[in-house]
Amino acid sequence: MPEGPSIVILKEELAPFSGKKVLTVAGTEKSFDLQLLKNKTAHFRTWGKHFLICFPKFTVRVHLLLFGSYLINDRKKAKPRLHLRFRNGEVNFYAGSVQLLTSPLDEIYDWSADLLNDAWAPRKASQKLKNMPQALLCDALLDQDIFAGAGNIFKNEVPWRVRVHPSSSVGALPARKRSELVKAMHDFAFDFLAWKKAGVLKQHLNVHTKTECPRCKIPLEKSYMGKGK
């Protein structure tokens, strides 16, 4: 599943289409009439792992989930779930989830929970963690209401950075360590984004998919823990 930084990159890749009218709409999505999008001007936003195609009176939310993908100015043989053509190009989304949102986005999303949003509020994140003392850290780090955009790479890398075992209960963390963790999540989001853009993400990962700790030179153990496994 693409994590938040990858969705921000998608938004940046589609910047040439922002402010442009959708000329042609097609796709296999059946939950709403896709032709509602035709001849309407699109703008793009993100919230965590959600890609938001914003129109004047509604928004289309694309969530790539585990197997979703997209192509810009290119197509697969398979039919896209959503195809949008603009005067200067097209985008095709495959698999994943496509949903029509009719409520204002500010009523749906807490922008301060998005690790890569300018509205990110670390104190709110720290308080949310404090309010869930029984939760395992590995689950808390994937809670999108706290760390929107975080995924399994975050869950592996950030605890290693701050030297806290992912099976620790949140309530066992001292306040200082909790604040350190929140900052590390925010810092890693921007590191992830920069490395992904440069095509060097895998080179900078310390423990995700690795077999030996680069710091201690001892074997790493792979475990499926917490509610999210």
C-alpha positions as CSV (number, residue, x, y, z in Angstrom):
1,M,0.0,0.0,0.0
2,P,1.5,3.4,-1.0
3,E,2.3,5.5,2.1
4,G,1.6,9.2,2.5
5,P,4.8,10.5,0.8
6,S,4.0,8.5,-2.3
7,I,0.6,10.1,-2.5
8,V,2.2,13.5,-2.2
9,I,4.4,12.6,-5.2
10,L,1.3,11.6,-7.1
11,K,-0.2,15.1,-6.5
12,E,3.0,16.7,-7.7
13,E,3.1,14.6,-10.8
14,L,-0.5,15.7,-11.6
15,A,0.2,19.4,-11.1
16,P,0.1,20.1,-14.8
17,F,-3.6,19.1,-14.7
18,S,-4.6,21.2,-11.7
19,G,-7.0,23.9,-12.6
20,K,-7.8,22.2,-15.9
21,K,-11.2,20.9,-17.0
22,V,-11.9,17.2,-17.3
23,L,-12.8,16.6,-21.0
24,T,-13.4,12.8,-20.9
25,V,-14.3,10.5,-18.1
26,A,-14.5,6.7,-18.2
27,G,-13.9,3.7,-15.9
28,T,-15.3,0.6,-14.3
29,E,-16.3,2.4,-11.0
30,K,-20.1,2.0,-10.5
31,S,-20.8,3.6,-7.1
32,F,-21.6,6.9,-8.8
33,D,-22.1,8.5,-12.2
34,L,-18.6,9.2,-13.5
35,Q,-20.0,11.7,-16.0
36,L,-20.6,14.1,-13.1
37,L,-16.9,14.9,-13.4
38,K,-17.0,15.9,-17.1
39,N,-16.4,19.5,-18.0
40,K,-15.5,20.4,-14.4
41,T,-12.3,21.9,-13.2
42,A,-10.1,19.7,-11.0
43,H,-7.7,20.5,-8.2
44,F,-5.7,18.0,-6.1
45,R,-5.1,17.5,-2.4
46,T,-3.9,14.7,-0.2
47,W,-4.6,13.5,3.3
48,G,-2.4,10.6,4.4
49,K,-2.9,7.8,1.9
50,H,-6.0,9.4,0.4
51,F,-5.6,11.2,-3.0
52,L,-8.4,13.9,-3.4
53,I,-9.6,15.1,-6.7
54,C,-11.5,18.3,-5.8
55,F,-14.3,19.7,-7.9
56,P,-16.4,22.8,-7.1
57,K,-19.2,20.9,-5.3
58,F,-17.8,17.5,-4.5
59,T,-14.6,15.5,-4.2
60,V,-13.5,12.1,-5.6
61,R,-11.3,10.2,-3.1
62,V,-8.9,7.6,-4.5
63,H,-7.3,5.1,-2.2
64,L,-4.9,2.7,-3.9
65,L,-5.2,0.2,-1.0
66,L,-2.9,-2.9,-1.4
67,F,-3.0,-3.4,-5.2
68,G,-4.0,-0.1,-6.7
69,S,-1.8,1.8,-9.2
70,Y,-1.9,4.7,-11.6
71,L,-0.4,5.7,-15.0
72,I,0.0,9.2,-16.3
73,N,-0.2,9.7,-20.0
74,D,-0.1,5.9,-20.4
75,R,-2.5,2.9,-20.1
76,K,-2.6,-0.8,-19.3
77,K,-4.5,-3.3,-21.2
78,A,-6.9,-3.7,-18.3
79,K,-9.7,-1.2,-18.0
80,P,-9.0,1.6,-15.4
81,R,-11.3,2.1,-12.4
82,L,-11.2,5.8,-13.2
83,H,-9.9,7.5,-16.4
84,L,-9.6,11.3,-16.6
85,R,-8.5,13.1,-19.7
86,F,-7.5,16.7,-19.7
87,R,-6.5,19.0,-22.6
88,N,-2.8,18.3,-21.8
89,G,-2.9,14.7,-20.9
90,E,-4.6,11.9,-18.9
91,V,-4.4,9.9,-15.7
92,N,-5.7,6.3,-15.2
93,F,-6.3,4.7,-11.8
94,Y,-6.4,0.9,-11.6
95,A,-7.9,-1.2,-8.8
96,G,-8.0,0.5,-5.4
97,S,-11.1,2.4,-4.2
98,V,-12.8,5.4,-5.8
99,Q,-15.5,7.2,-3.8
100,L,-17.6,10.3,-4.2
101,L,-17.5,12.7,-1.2
102,T,-20.2,15.4,-1.1
103,S,-19.4,16.9,2.3
104,P,-16.9,19.7,2.7
105,L,-13.4,18.2,3.2
106,D,-12.9,20.2,6.4
107,E,-15.8,18.2,7.9
108,I,-14.2,14.9,6.9
109,Y,-10.5,15.4,7.5
110,D,-8.4,16.5,10.4
111,W,-5.6,18.1,8.5
112,S,-3.5,18.4,11.7
113,A,-3.1,14.6,11.7
114,D,-1.5,14.5,8.3
115,L,2.3,14.1,8.8
116,L,3.0,16.0,5.5
117,N,0.4,18.8,5.9
118,D,1.4,22.3,6.9
119,A,-1.3,22.0,9.6
120,W,0.4,19.1,11.3
121,A,0.1,19.5,15.1
122,P,2.6,17.4,17.1
123,R,1.1,18.3,20.4
124,K,-2.3,16.9,19.3
125,A,-0.6,13.7,18.2
126,S,1.2,13.3,21.5
127,Q,-2.0,13.9,23.4
128,K,-3.8,11.3,21.3
129,L,-1.1,8.8,22.1
130,K,-1.4,9.6,25.8
131,N,-5.1,8.8,25.6
132,M,-4.5,5.3,24.4
133,P,-2.1,3.8,27.0
134,Q,-3.1,0.2,26.4
135,A,-2.4,0.2,22.7
136,L,0.8,-1.3,21.4
137,L,3.2,1.1,19.7
138,C,3.1,-0.9,16.5
139,D,-0.7,-0.3,16.3
140,A,-0.6,3.3,17.4
141,L,1.9,4.2,14.6
142,L,-0.5,2.9,12.0
143,D,-3.5,4.8,13.4
144,Q,-4.4,7.2,10.7
145,D,-6.3,9.5,13.1
146,I,-2.9,10.2,14.7
147,F,-0.4,9.7,12.0
148,A,-2.1,10.0,8.6
149,G,0.1,8.7,5.9
150,A,2.1,6.3,8.0
151,G,2.4,2.7,6.9
152,N,4.5,-0.4,7.5
153,I,7.8,1.3,6.6
154,F,7.2,3.9,9.3
155,K,6.2,1.2,11.8
156,N,9.6,-0.5,11.2
157,E,11.9,2.4,10.9
158,V,10.7,4.9,13.4
159,P,10.8,2.7,16.6
160,W,14.3,1.7,15.6
161,R,15.3,5.4,15.3
162,V,14.1,6.2,18.8
163,R,15.1,2.9,20.3
164,V,11.7,1.7,21.4
165,H,10.5,-1.8,20.8
166,P,7.3,-1.8,18.6
167,S,5.6,-4.2,21.0
168,S,5.8,-1.7,23.9
169,S,2.6,-0.3,25.2
170,V,2.1,3.4,24.6
171,G,1.4,4.0,28.3
172,A,4.9,2.7,29.2
173,L,6.5,5.6,27.2
174,P,7.7,8.5,29.3
175,A,6.4,11.9,28.1
176,R,9.8,12.9,26.7
177,K,10.1,9.6,24.7
178,R,6.5,10.1,23.4
179,S,7.4,13.6,22.1
180,E,10.6,12.2,20.6
181,L,8.6,9.5,18.8
182,V,6.1,12.1,17.4
183,K,8.9,14.2,16.1
184,A,10.6,11.2,14.6
185,M,7.4,10.3,12.7
186,H,7.3,13.8,11.3
187,D,11.0,13.8,10.4
188,F,10.8,10.4,8.8
189,A,7.8,11.4,6.6
190,F,9.9,14.2,5.0
191,D,13.0,11.9,4.8
192,F,10.8,9.3,3.1
193,L,9.5,11.9,0.6
194,A,12.9,13.2,-0.3
195,W,14.4,9.7,-0.7
196,K,11.4,8.5,-2.8
197,K,11.7,11.5,-5.1
198,A,15.4,10.8,-5.5
199,G,14.8,7.1,-6.1
200,V,17.0,6.1,-3.2
201,L,14.4,5.1,-0.5
202,K,15.6,1.5,-0.1
203,Q,19.2,2.5,0.3
204,H,18.3,4.6,3.4
205,L,16.1,2.0,5.2
206,N,17.8,0.6,8.2
207,V,15.5,-2.3,9.3
208,H,12.5,-2.6,7.0
209,T,13.0,-6.0,5.1
210,K,16.6,-6.2,6.6
211,T,18.1,-9.2,8.4
212,E,20.7,-7.5,10.6
213,C,20.6,-4.4,12.7
214,P,23.1,-1.9,11.2
215,R,23.6,-0.3,14.7
216,C,24.2,-3.4,16.8
217,K,25.2,-5.9,14.2
218,I,22.8,-8.6,15.6
219,P,20.1,-10.5,13.7
220,L,16.7,-8.8,13.3
221,E,13.6,-10.8,14.1
222,K,10.5,-10.5,11.9
223,S,7.3,-10.7,13.9
224,Y,3.6,-10.1,13.1
225,M,2.4,-8.3,16.1
226,G,-0.5,-6.1,17.2
227,K,-4.0,-5.8,15.7
228,G,-2.7,-4.8,12.3
229,K,-0.1,-7.7,12.2
